[in-house]
């Protein structure tokens, strides 16, 4: 079933250094990113009183995707994630399309996260701070996975502490009220709930980073499924607590109209001195997301370079540090240029579309697994695939159009390269 290109020599491999704890931390560093500080407001604007239903729906789709990805990662413990799974299970084109959507969409997300850091740290010099953040995190990644994992661990600890402070402040406030949670049904619309789920899904998507690091995980058949389940479970509990706490003081109407939901929530809870701490936590969270994104994009770039879908020079592995150093430098350079010259905060929407397309390929790949290969119950990839398609097309129209255009360009590039290869054969 494999459509992978012939390989004339074994590619240099990355070193297996990550255990369960490190893999969970990488996943949490991705999911506990800036999304929880920013995604609640547009989701509340779309869903109204159905915000918690949208969160639950996003979590169900994320669980199906995570289960399919974990089973595939245990079967194919190599860098590249769904690019590798699609290539091996569905054929070269589908793997390529998943990889293309991931690399392009997540490169824009890297720039968006870098700008988020700049906007929180020094708004008047946001672009300069963004470039500095990219350079610093690429240097950390270049020095090896263990250093990146330790930095991610520190970031996750800070973000969890800030979120815990927000939850306690809101739920113990005199302003908190159960009526604001939105269970009265007012303003509830199925389309709004679906759109909110699609927007919130972006915040759950970080567990893919665990799978894309499959070549660097010890005992992947055991470690990856455990790490994915643990990271997703912890994230769901934290997100649900934060959503309930913020809704309890703001309500869905006020939440949908704010640009800084968690900072406004602590002010409404009567603890305005906590707002600067929340802003600092958002900057740290964005750094964690950026670190994990660079890790994931560089590993998918490595895998695609090995198959010559990207320049083969990017397939090199550093002999001392055991990392795809050229891929990391290339990704860092592109992200730095975009972050320095453009405002790409709007890229989150089309990134969500690309991520949902990426997981649709993962679920379709998991469907083809045999029971002896660790196939999950068929309902899991089926529900995951259907959920990805529905949520992708429930996103705002501009997100759907830009995401579909990115995939169409990727398919055209693939077709041109195949035609050129056929003529040269």
N, C-alpha and C positions, 0 to 999 in steps of 0.2 A: 504494500500500500504506500510505501515511501516514494516521494517524488523528489528526493534530495539529489543534488548534483553529485557527480563522481568526485571523490577526493583522492588526489594522487599521493598525498603524504599526510600523516596524522598531524592535526593542528595542535599547537602547544596548549596544555590544559591549565586551568586555574587551580589554586590550592584549596583543599577542603579544610576550612578552619572554623566554621560556624557551627555551634551546637544549638540545642532547642532554645535556650534563653536568648542567645544572640539573634537567632532568626525571628523570634517573637518581637524582640526590641526593634529590629529593622521594620517589621510589619507595623508596629505601633507608631514608629517614627513617621511612617508614611500616612497612616490613617488619622493620627492625632495631630495633623498638620493644620494649616490655616483654614481648612474647610469648615471645621467646627466653629470657628470665630466668624465666618462670613456666610456660610451656606444657609444658615437657619433663616435669615431675613428674606432672601428671594424665594425660599421654599414656603415660608409662611404667607408671602404675598400671593403665591400661586394657589396654595391649598386652603387658605383661610383656617377654618376650624378643623380641617382635616390634616393638619401638620403631623400629628403623631401617627395617623394612618399612613401618610406618605413615608415616614421614617420606618415604620414596620414593613411596608412593601419593599423599600430599598434594601432592608436587612434580609428579607427572604430571598430576593434575587441575588444579593451578595453571598448569602450562604450557599446557594446552588452553584454559583460561579466558583466560590472558594473550594467547595468539595470537588467539583470537576477538575479544577486546576491542581489541587493537591494530589489527586490520583494520577493525573498525567505527569506531574513533576516527579513523583516517586518512580514512575515508569521510565521517564526520560530526564534524568538529573543532570541536564546540561544548561549552560547559559542560553538565554533567549526566550524562555517562557513559551507563550502561545505561538510565537514564530516557529519554534521547534515542533510543538505538538501538531499544529496545522500542517506543517510540511510532512511530518511522518505519518499522520493518520488520514489526511484529506488530499494531499498533493501539494506540490511546490507552490502553486499560485496562491492557495488559501493561506499557507504559512507566510508567504511574502506579503500578502495584503494585510494580515494581522500585524506583522512586524512594521510595515510602512506606516500604518495608522498609529501604532504605538510610538514610533520614533518621532514622527512629525508632530503629532498632537502633544506628546509629553515634553518635547523640546520647547514648544510654546508654553507649556505649563511651567517648565523650569524658569523661563524668563518671567512669567507672571509671579511665581513665588519669590524670585529674586527682587522684583519690583515691590512686592508686598513688604519684604524686609526693609527696603529703603524707605517706603512710605511711613512705616511705623517708627523707624530709627531716626531719620532725618528727612522729613518731607521735602524740604527745599533742595536737597541733593539726592533725591531718591535714585536716580539713574546711576550716579557714582557709587552710592552704597551698594546698589544691586550688583554692579560689576565686581566690587571688592568682595562681596559675599560669594559670588561664583568662583572667583580665583581662590579664595581661602578654602572652600569646600572641595574643589578639584584637587588642591594640594593635599588635603586630608585623605581623600580617596586614593590619590596616587601613592601615598605612603603605606597603603595596605588595608585590607578589610578589617583587621582587628582594631586599628585606630578609628576607622569609620564607625565600627560597632560601638566602641566605647563613647565616642562623641554622641552618637544617637541615643545611647542609654541616658546620658546626662540631660539631653534635650527632652526626652520623654518624661523623666522625673520632674523637670521644671514645669512642663505643660500640664501634667496630671495634678501637680500641686495647685496651679492656678485655677484649673477647672474645678477642683474640689472646693477651693475658696469661693468661687462663684456659686456653686450649688448650695453650700452652707449659708452664704449670705442671703441668697434669694429665698430659700425654703424657711429660714428662721425670721424673715422679715415680717413686720406687721402689714406690709403691702401685699403679701402673698395671698392668693385666693384660689380655691379649687375651681371656681366658676370660670376662671380665665383659661383653663386648659382646653376649652373648645369642644367639650363633649355635648354641648347643647344642640349641635347640628346646624347652627346658623352659618350660612355661606359655604356649605360643603358642596363640592362638585367633583364628580369622578375624574373629569379631565384635569382639574387642578391638582387632585391628589396624585395622579400619574405624573404630571409635570414636576411636582415637588419631589416625588420619589426619584425621578431622573436626575434632578439637581443634587439631591442628597446622596445619590449613589456615588458621585464624584468623591465624596468624603470617605466612603468605604473602600475605594478601589485600591488602597495601598498594599493589600495582601499579595498582589501580583509581584511585588518586589521580592517576596520570599521565593516565589517560583522562578523568577528570572535569575536569582542567585543560586540556582540548583547545583551548579558545578562547584560552588564554594561551601556547601553544607556537608557536614559529616553525617554518615548513615542516612542518606536522603529519603529512602523508602519509609523510614520511621520518623525522622525529624520533621520533614516538610509537612505532612498531614497534621501532626500535632501542633506545629508552630502556627500554621494557618488557622486552625480551629481556635486556638488560644487567643491569638491576636484579634480575630474577628469577634469572638465572644466578649473580650474585655472592652473593645471599642464600642460594641452595641450597648453594653451596660452604661458606659460613660456618656455616650451620646444621648441615650434615653434620659438619664439623670439630668444632663444639661438642658435638654429640650423642655422637660417638665418644669425645672426650676425657672428658666427664663420665661416660659409661658405663664407661670404662676404670678409673676409681677408685672409683665407687660401685656399679656393677652396677644392673640394672634394678629389683631389689627395694628397695634403699636409695633409689634415685632416686625411685621411686614414692611413698615415704613422707615426703619432705622438702617443706617449704614454701618453701625458698630453695635450689634445686638447685645453682646456680653457686657460691654462697657456701659451701655444704657441700662441694662438690667441691674447692675450693682448700684448705679445711681438711683434708680427707682426703688431699690431695696433699702435706701438710706445709708449706703456705705460708699459715698463718692470717692473717698480716699483709696478705694480699691481699684478705681478705673485706670490709673497709670500702671498698676501691676498687671491688669488685664491686657493693656496695650503692649507691655513688655513681653507678656506670655504669647501674644499673637505673633510678635516678631520672632521669638524663639521657635514657635511652632512652624512658622514659615521657613525658617532655617532647616528644621528637621525634615519638612517636606522636600525642600530643595536638595538636601543631602541624599535622601532616598531616591528621588527622581533621577538625579545624575547617576546613581548606582544602577538603576533599572535600565535607563536609556543606553548607557555605555555597554551594558552586557548584551542587550538586544542588538546594538550596533556591531559588537564583536561577533555574534552568531551570524548576522547577515553578511558581514565581511568574509567570514570563513566560507560562505557559499557563493561569494563574489556578486551578491546583490548590492553590496557597497564596496568601495575600494579595498582590495585585499590587504593593503598596508595597515588597515585598522584592526587586523586580526592578531596583531602582535601581543604577547604577554610578557610583562617585565620579568627578567630572569631573577631579580632579587626580591621584589615586592609581590610577585605573583598576581598582578592585576592587569587588565587590558588598558595599559597606559596610553597608547595612541588613541584608542576610542574615547577614553575619558578626556584627553586633551582636546580632541576634535569637538566633542559634545560641549565641553566647557567654552571653547572659543566661539562656537555658534551661539550658545546661550548668552554669553557676555556681549556679543555684538547686538543681538536682538534687544537685550535688556538695556543697553546703552542708548539705543536709537528709537525705540518704539514703546508705546503704551499698550501692552498686550494683556491687560487684566481681563478683557473680554474673551480671551482664548479659553476660559474655563468651560464655556458652553460647548464649543466644538471639540474640546478635549474629552468632555463627557460622552459625546457621540462616538468619538474614536475608541474610547475605552469600552463602551458597550458593544461596538462592533468586534473589538478584540476578544471580549469574553463570549460573544456569540460563536466565534470560531472555536474557542476553548470548549464550550459545551457540545458543539457538533463533533469535535474530536473525541471527547469523553464518551459520547454515544457509541462510537465505533469500538471501544475497548471490549474485549472478551471478559467473561467472569474470572478466568484465570489470570488476567492482567490487572485485576483490581477494579473492575468497572463498578461505579456506584449504582444504586438502584436507578432504573431507567427514568423514573419520574424526576430525578434530580437534574440531569442534563436537559431533559425536555422542558421542564419548568424554567430552568435557567436560560435556555435559548429563547423561549417565547417571551420571557420577561425582559431580556436584553433588547429584543426587537421592539416590543411595545414601548418601553421606556425611552429608547433612542428616538422614536418618532413622536413621542409626547413632549420632547424638549421644545423650547422656543424655536420658531421657524428659522431664524438666522443661524442658530446652532446646527439644525438639521441640514440646512443648505451648505454651510461652510464645511461641516464634517463630511457630507456626501461628496463635495467637490474634492476634498483632500484624498478620499478613497478612489475617486474616479481618476485623478491625476496619477496616483500610484499604479492603478490598473493599466493606464495608458503607457506609462514608463516600462512596466513589465512587458506589455505586448510589443513595444518597439524593440526592446532588448532581445526578446525571443525571436522576432522576425530577423533582426540583424544577425543573430547567432545561426539561424537556419540558412541564411544566404551565404554565410561564411563557411558552413559545414561542407 
